[in-house]
């Protein structure tokens, strides 16, 4: 049960692998299906996991992007994500980790405050995306974004690297965090 | 205690016409070479990018990270510093790229201009259009500036008028107050009192004299109604002086 390291394996030719981590199996499956429907010049591989660490026994390709899905309706999913984060190598946080918060649409059901997730993302210096995965259209849009992110993190887009993208995504986040603090 | 986590893998082969992997070799030979070239070029770009990333990681790992336990605030500060450094490096790179692009563009432009006939080139039309637009922009900006100046002047004048009217009103008010004070003080002054007293005594004396004359005339049992001058005098004596 070692920590997941980003560049310990060689990349497959024209292959990009994404790992979706979250407690909501149905949502993850739907998101995976939407992503696979997207038009993409590289081969996509989507892995789903409920939590880290992943069992070593499976032979899996190099993981290019990890998306932690937090459901704002359940505290359990946040806890699960926080526990899983410990099993990641620090090198992953240089742009290969994203947080995705779902369920923000129905405010009355939310048991986790938005700021908690924002602060979590800020602590780990990773981008945070909001999406209501239950709605078809939003899911499709988010799938598009994730595919694009994945391509960049896998190195399929010349001139843009994961770290580059990270600093590009960072610009819009800071003002809201400072006013929250 | 090991946590059993489920893992599922879903895969999808590459998409879009022509750019399939090696299995899709079938098809017209004429169309394929182009697609294969594109595929190969794309794969080349990918591999280059990935190689760059690995190299960067290797270089990064050569730097020793400080292992000491620092306060969280310090770590945050350090991280911010490093992020700023990354940003600065990016900006510097972008600037250099921009400068390089500009130089390349100007050389290409120069070469092109040397070759083509200046009068009829589309480039010259574009440049003329650009110049015209720039002139228009400058004119509009000048007009905007003038209008803003006028607006500013009008506002200044309004402010001045406001201030002047404020002052005038203040003056009027002070004048009124002064008058009221004078009036009040006048009523209470001693001079007025002495004058009033004198007036009263004079009135009393005159009333006494009036009564004396009245009684004299009536006592002399003269028929005062016949003589008009005497009548007038008697009637005059009836005047009550306190009413004046």
HADDOCK unambig.tbl for C-alpha pairs under 7 A between the chains (distance, minus, plus):
assign (segid A and resid 14 and name CA) (segid B and resid 43 and name CA) 6.74 0.50 0.50
assign (segid A and resid 36 and name CA) (segid B and resid 12 and name CA) 6.42 0.50 0.50
assign (segid A and resid 39 and name CA) (segid B and resid 15 and name CA) 6.42 0.50 0.50
assign (segid A and resid 40 and name CA) (segid B and resid 15 and name CA) 6.17 0.50 0.50
assign (segid A and resid 41 and name CA) (segid B and resid 14 and name CA) 5.98 0.50 0.50
assign (segid A and resid 41 and name CA) (segid B and resid 15 and name CA) 5.94 0.50 0.50
assign (segid A and resid 41 and name CA) (segid B and resid 16 and name CA) 6.95 0.50 0.50
assign (segid A and resid 42 and name CA) (segid B and resid 14 and name CA) 5.59 0.50 0.50
assign (segid A and resid 43 and name CA) (segid B and resid 12 and name CA) 6.16 0.50 0.50
assign (segid A and resid 43 and name CA) (segid B and resid 13 and name CA) 5.27 0.50 0.50
assign (segid A and resid 43 and name CA) (segid B and resid 14 and name CA) 4.56 0.50 0.50
assign (segid A and resid 44 and name CA) (segid B and resid 11 and name CA) 6.08 0.50 0.50
assign (segid A and resid 44 and name CA) (segid B and resid 12 and name CA) 5.58 0.50 0.50
assign (segid A and resid 45 and name CA) (segid B and resid 10 and name CA) 5.88 0.50 0.50
assign (segid A and resid 45 and name CA) (segid B and resid 11 and name CA) 4.44 0.50 0.50
assign (segid A and resid 45 and name CA) (segid B and resid 12 and name CA) 6.37 0.50 0.50
assign (segid A and resid 46 and name CA) (segid B and resid 9 and name CA) 5.84 0.50 0.50
assign (segid A and resid 46 and name CA) (segid B and resid 10 and name CA) 5.19 0.50 0.50
assign (segid A and resid 46 and name CA) (segid B and resid 11 and name CA) 6.19 0.50 0.50
assign (segid A and resid 47 and name CA) (segid B and resid 7 and name CA) 6.76 0.50 0.50
assign (segid A and resid 47 and name CA) (segid B and resid 8 and name CA) 5.58 0.50 0.50
assign (segid A and resid 47 and name CA) (segid B and resid 9 and name CA) 4.43 0.50 0.50
assign (segid A and resid 47 and name CA) (segid B and resid 10 and name CA) 6.25 0.50 0.50
assign (segid A and resid 48 and name CA) (segid B and resid 7 and name CA) 5.48 0.50 0.50
assign (segid A and resid 48 and name CA) (segid B and resid 8 and name CA) 5.22 0.50 0.50
assign (segid A and resid 48 and name CA) (segid B and resid 9 and name CA) 6.45 0.50 0.50
assign (segid A and resid 49 and name CA) (segid B and resid 5 and name CA) 6.63 0.50 0.50
assign (segid A and resid 49 and name CA) (segid B and resid 6 and name CA) 5.64 0.50 0.50
assign (segid A and resid 49 and name CA) (segid B and resid 7 and name CA) 4.71 0.50 0.50
assign (segid A and resid 49 and name CA) (segid B and resid 8 and name CA) 6.82 0.50 0.50
assign (segid A and resid 50 and name CA) (segid B and resid 5 and name CA) 5.95 0.50 0.50
assign (segid A and resid 50 and name CA) (segid B and resid 6 and name CA) 6.17 0.50 0.50
assign (segid A and resid 51 and name CA) (segid B and resid 5 and name CA) 6.01 0.50 0.50
assign (segid A and resid 54 and name CA) (segid B and resid 5 and name CA) 6.35 0.50 0.50
assign (segid A and resid 155 and name CA) (segid B and resid 46 and name CA) 5.99 0.50 0.50
assign (segid A and resid 155 and name CA) (segid B and resid 49 and name CA) 5.46 0.50 0.50
assign (segid A and resid 155 and name CA) (segid B and resid 50 and name CA) 5.14 0.50 0.50
assign (segid A and resid 156 and name CA) (segid B and resid 46 and name CA) 4.64 0.50 0.50
assign (segid A and resid 156 and name CA) (segid B and resid 49 and name CA) 6.99 0.50 0.50
assign (segid A and resid 157 and name CA) (segid B and resid 46 and name CA) 6.67 0.50 0.50
assign (segid A and resid 158 and name CA) (segid B and resid 45 and name CA) 6.03 0.50 0.50
assign (segid A and resid 158 and name CA) (segid B and resid 46 and name CA) 6.51 0.50 0.50
assign (segid A and resid 158 and name CA) (segid B and resid 49 and name CA) 5.70 0.50 0.50
